[in-house]
């Protein structure tokens, strides 16, 4: 949301030069969302609105606890409720706090054409600097998690900032502070991974043999991680992707074809210039005019006296 | 318009206005499009008042281009139908490139190169338009799935690159073949120009007593 940051950028959208990177002592941070401890109270959603001064329009009820029904420019985090029937026929209420995953390899940033509209800080947080956003929606195509939302009012893209403004001054994100069960934690990625490991051992001892940490390698890991009871089936948690990665279409579009296209355009222009130098212009010669005149005469072409002034024929 | 004695009409006023409307749209689309395609060229968006303005105006120019190019298709499609002579002309492209046109099949109103440009754009402009609608975030951002939009973006980019390369060929050909530019700005060519580059077209005008751009329906005699 803002670029008044005490941290260095390690990535800047649509920028080919190396960002300033002298201050490299920063810890990589992570938010750990322990889905197995979540009670679905939505305190995190309320805290997010409160801290970020977001107020969504009141929506409508569709028979689920999801409220509002989807992320939008005013809803940067959202509890998604799933009623899951496991193999034994037991009902499990799965509640996942959805929002930006802060990928180490951010597809939104790679797709963005506006210099400095999306940045990644040295601590790993991916942030939208909205004043630089041009509203093209490329970040939406780049994201493997379907997170960014374009405002229909100001035509800028919005998503969770991981409270980069709070983190920059040593506070935890607002959702973390508000969570009453400790299901959301924040710290260095190393500590969070370690803590998740302990929690997973505990879950396994209680019968959740597929419990595990969601830190998908397809995007080089994320700075928002989940502890899941069923880490082998992340998609049951309201469609959390099994193997998220930046779409091959986007990688190709933002990768290979950019230099190849510019080279192709340059080659076409240079070929034209070389042809001009080698073969030169194709110029009508006096004998062409003479030959043409002969044909016109042979055909008893209309006297040409008025041809200079006549109206043109429409096609 | 004043023009020298004895010249032929290559392009009517309507055709020329239609052409230059299309050309203006194409150049603006190319500049604004490239600014969003490669960060190295983002500075081109300044020509439109910044990235947001470039993003906002680009699709509207595309709408105008589609309509404008449709006008060119209506005026030109008949004279761009491919014939056996065009295949022979294409086989002799090396002679054409060396400016040695004797022995190359006589050309009607348009040569095979011009027909290639015409039909390529007739294909690429609608492709660019419809993929452009899919990624027109302002109005149609929620109408299609994200995978569809990703594919549309890729196709849009590839089609645009192809169109730009063809446009360079088109512009260079107009510089290379002297007299072509005037044929599209002021509309006229000399009989010698028509004889040299479009002999079959020239003969059809001569035998029907037409001063162009199309022959009269019946021979004069």
HADDOCK unambig.tbl for C-alpha pairs under 7 A between the chains (distance, minus, plus):
assign (segid A and resid 14 and name CA) (segid B and resid 39 and name CA) 4.77 0.50 0.50
assign (segid A and resid 15 and name CA) (segid B and resid 39 and name CA) 6.31 0.50 0.50
assign (segid A and resid 113 and name CA) (segid B and resid 36 and name CA) 5.37 0.50 0.50
assign (segid A and resid 113 and name CA) (segid B and resid 37 and name CA) 6.79 0.50 0.50
assign (segid A and resid 113 and name CA) (segid B and resid 38 and name CA) 6.96 0.50 0.50
assign (segid A and resid 113 and name CA) (segid B and resid 39 and name CA) 6.07 0.50 0.50
assign (segid A and resid 134 and name CA) (segid B and resid 51 and name CA) 5.55 0.50 0.50
assign (segid A and resid 134 and name CA) (segid B and resid 52 and name CA) 4.30 0.50 0.50
assign (segid A and resid 134 and name CA) (segid B and resid 55 and name CA) 6.79 0.50 0.50
assign (segid A and resid 135 and name CA) (segid B and resid 52 and name CA) 6.75 0.50 0.50
assign (segid A and resid 136 and name CA) (segid B and resid 55 and name CA) 6.40 0.50 0.50
assign (segid A and resid 136 and name CA) (segid B and resid 137 and name CA) 6.28 0.50 0.50
assign (segid A and resid 137 and name CA) (segid B and resid 137 and name CA) 6.08 0.50 0.50
assign (segid A and resid 141 and name CA) (segid B and resid 146 and name CA) 5.93 0.50 0.50
assign (segid A and resid 141 and name CA) (segid B and resid 149 and name CA) 6.86 0.50 0.50
assign (segid A and resid 141 and name CA) (segid B and resid 150 and name CA) 5.71 0.50 0.50
assign (segid A and resid 249 and name CA) (segid B and resid 150 and name CA) 6.41 0.50 0.50
assign (segid A and resid 249 and name CA) (segid B and resid 151 and name CA) 6.60 0.50 0.50
assign (segid A and resid 249 and name CA) (segid B and resid 154 and name CA) 6.83 0.50 0.50
assign (segid A and resid 250 and name CA) (segid B and resid 150 and name CA) 6.56 0.50 0.50
assign (segid A and resid 253 and name CA) (segid B and resid 154 and name CA) 5.66 0.50 0.50
assign (segid A and resid 258 and name CA) (segid B and resid 38 and name CA) 6.37 0.50 0.50
assign (segid A and resid 261 and name CA) (segid B and resid 161 and name CA) 6.24 0.50 0.50
assign (segid A and resid 265 and name CA) (segid B and resid 165 and name CA) 5.59 0.50 0.50
assign (segid A and resid 268 and name CA) (segid B and resid 165 and name CA) 6.20 0.50 0.50
assign (segid A and resid 268 and name CA) (segid B and resid 168 and name CA) 6.57 0.50 0.50
assign (segid A and resid 269 and name CA) (segid B and resid 168 and name CA) 6.43 0.50 0.50
assign (segid A and resid 272 and name CA) (segid B and resid 172 and name CA) 6.06 0.50 0.50
assign (segid A and resid 276 and name CA) (segid B and resid 176 and name CA) 6.96 0.50 0.50
assign (segid A and resid 279 and name CA) (segid B and resid 98 and name CA) 5.68 0.50 0.50
assign (segid A and resid 281 and name CA) (segid B and resid 176 and name CA) 4.60 0.50 0.50
assign (segid A and resid 281 and name CA) (segid B and resid 177 and name CA) 5.96 0.50 0.50
assign (segid A and resid 281 and name CA) (segid B and resid 178 and name CA) 6.50 0.50 0.50
assign (segid A and resid 282 and name CA) (segid B and resid 99 and name CA) 5.83 0.50 0.50
assign (segid A and resid 282 and name CA) (segid B and resid 176 and name CA) 5.91 0.50 0.50
assign (segid A and resid 282 and name CA) (segid B and resid 177 and name CA) 4.78 0.50 0.50
assign (segid A and resid 282 and name CA) (segid B and resid 178 and name CA) 5.90 0.50 0.50
assign (segid A and resid 283 and name CA) (segid B and resid 177 and name CA) 6.58 0.50 0.50
assign (segid A and resid 283 and name CA) (segid B and resid 178 and name CA) 5.38 0.50 0.50
assign (segid A and resid 284 and name CA) (segid B and resid 192 and name CA) 6.43 0.50 0.50
assign (segid A and resid 284 and name CA) (segid B and resid 193 and name CA) 5.66 0.50 0.50
assign (segid A and resid 284 and name CA) (segid B and resid 196 and name CA) 6.69 0.50 0.50
assign (segid A and resid 288 and name CA) (segid B and resid 192 and name CA) 4.61 0.50 0.50
assign (segid A and resid 288 and name CA) (segid B and resid 195 and name CA) 6.32 0.50 0.50
assign (segid A and resid 288 and name CA) (segid B and resid 196 and name CA) 6.04 0.50 0.50
assign (segid A and resid 289 and name CA) (segid B and resid 191 and name CA) 6.16 0.50 0.50
assign (segid A and resid 289 and name CA) (segid B and resid 192 and name CA) 3.74 0.50 0.50
assign (segid A and resid 292 and name CA) (segid B and resid 191 and name CA) 5.53 0.50 0.50
assign (segid A and resid 292 and name CA) (segid B and resid 192 and name CA) 5.31 0.50 0.50
assign (segid A and resid 292 and name CA) (segid B and resid 195 and name CA) 5.66 0.50 0.50
assign (segid A and resid 296 and name CA) (segid B and resid 206 and name CA) 5.71 0.50 0.50
assign (segid A and resid 299 and name CA) (segid B and resid 206 and name CA) 6.26 0.50 0.50
assign (segid A and resid 299 and name CA) (segid B and resid 207 and name CA) 5.87 0.50 0.50
assign (segid A and resid 301 and name CA) (segid B and resid 206 and name CA) 6.33 0.50 0.50
assign (segid A and resid 301 and name CA) (segid B and resid 209 and name CA) 5.67 0.50 0.50
assign (segid A and resid 302 and name CA) (segid B and resid 209 and name CA) 6.42 0.50 0.50
assign (segid A and resid 304 and name CA) (segid B and resid 5 and name CA) 6.99 0.50 0.50
assign (segid A and resid 304 and name CA) (segid B and resid 6 and name CA) 5.44 0.50 0.50
assign (segid A and resid 307 and name CA) (segid B and resid 5 and name CA) 6.58 0.50 0.50
assign (segid A and resid 307 and name CA) (segid B and resid 6 and name CA) 5.95 0.50 0.50
assign (segid A and resid 308 and name CA) (segid B and resid 2 and name CA) 6.81 0.50 0.50
assign (segid A and resid 308 and name CA) (segid B and resid 3 and name CA) 5.75 0.50 0.50
assign (segid A and resid 308 and name CA) (segid B and resid 4 and name CA) 6.16 0.50 0.50
assign (segid A and resid 308 and name CA) (segid B and resid 5 and name CA) 5.23 0.50 0.50
assign (segid A and resid 308 and name CA) (segid B and resid 6 and name CA) 6.61 0.50 0.50
assign (segid A and resid 312 and name CA) (segid B and resid 9 and name CA) 6.81 0.50 0.50
assign (segid A and resid 312 and name CA) (segid B and resid 12 and name CA) 6.20 0.50 0.50
assign (segid A and resid 313 and name CA) (segid B and resid 12 and name CA) 6.53 0.50 0.50
assign (segid A and resid 313 and name CA) (segid B and resid 212 and name CA) 6.56 0.50 0.50
assign (segid A and resid 313 and name CA) (segid B and resid 213 and name CA) 6.71 0.50 0.50
assign (segid A and resid 314 and name CA) (segid B and resid 12 and name CA) 5.78 0.50 0.50
assign (segid A and resid 315 and name CA) (segid B and resid 12 and name CA) 6.79 0.50 0.50
assign (segid A and resid 315 and name CA) (segid B and resid 75 and name CA) 6.68 0.50 0.50
assign (segid A and resid 315 and name CA) (segid B and resid 213 and name CA) 6.59 0.50 0.50
assign (segid A and resid 315 and name CA) (segid B and resid 214 and name CA) 6.47 0.50 0.50
